[in-house]
Amino acid sequence: QKRTVAARRAAVAQLPPAAGQKRSEPRAMPGLVRRYQVARGDSLRSLALKFYGSSDRWKVIYDANRSSLAGKNALQPGMVLVIPQPRQ
């Protein structure tokens, strides 16, 4: 069974550090996520259309930013959202 990069990273993060080593912070992995600053008039549907080619994928963006959004209509200009890389 194939595991995603995120699943592998999560599994490795659970392992204790090797003897004599400190646990380091995970490094950003270019290309896996991007950040987007919300502009006036943006919606989750419009961002899904822009980044994924389908407004039906709005929930991908919502799920990635659930902790900073009060609801699906809670976008405010200036907010910075995480936009996950589209699945291949």
N, C-alpha and C positions, 0 to 999 in steps of 0.2 A: 504494500500500500504506500502510495506516495504521500509524503508529508510536506506541507507548505513551509516556506522559509520561516514564517512567523511561528508555526508550530515547533519547528526545530529550535528556534531561538528560545522559545518559552521553555522547552525541555532542558536545554543547556543552562538556562538561568536558574533552574531548580537544583542543579548540581552544586555541591560545595566547591569552593576554590581549591586548587591544588596546594599541597603543603608549601608553606612559605610565600604564598602569593595572595594578594588582595583581590577582591572582586572589583572589576572595573565596570564603569557605566557602559551600556551598549552603545555602539557607534551607529550613527545614522547610515542607512543603506540607500545610496542614491538610486532613484528610479522606482522605489517601492511606494513611496508616498510623496505627495507634493503639498504645499501649503498655498492657500488662496485667501486673499483679503476680500471680504464681502463688499460689494459696491451697492449703491442705491438701486433698488429695483430687482436685485438678485433674489432668486428663490431656490429651494432645493431642486425643484424640477428644472429650472433654467440652467443650474450648474451641472446637473446630471446630463442634460442635453449637450452642454458645452464640452464636458470632459469624457462622456461615455457614448455620446451619439444617440441617447434615448432618455427622454424625461422619466420613463418608468423606473430608472435605476436610482431615483432620488433617495431611496432608503439606504443604499450603500453609504452615501455621504452622511445621512442622518445617524446611522449606526456608528460610524467612525467618530462622530462628534457629539454623541448622546450626552456626555457629561457636561458639555458647555451649552447645550441647547435646552430650553425649557419646553419646547414643543417643535413640531415640524414647521411652524410659521414664525419661529423666534429669531430669524436672522436680523442682524443689525449692521448697518454700514460700519466698516472698520474691523469687524470680527475677523479673526483668522481661523479658517477651517482646514482640517486635514482632508485631502482628497486621495483616497487609496488608488493605487495603480489598477487599471482595468485588468480583469483576469483574461488570460490568453486562451 
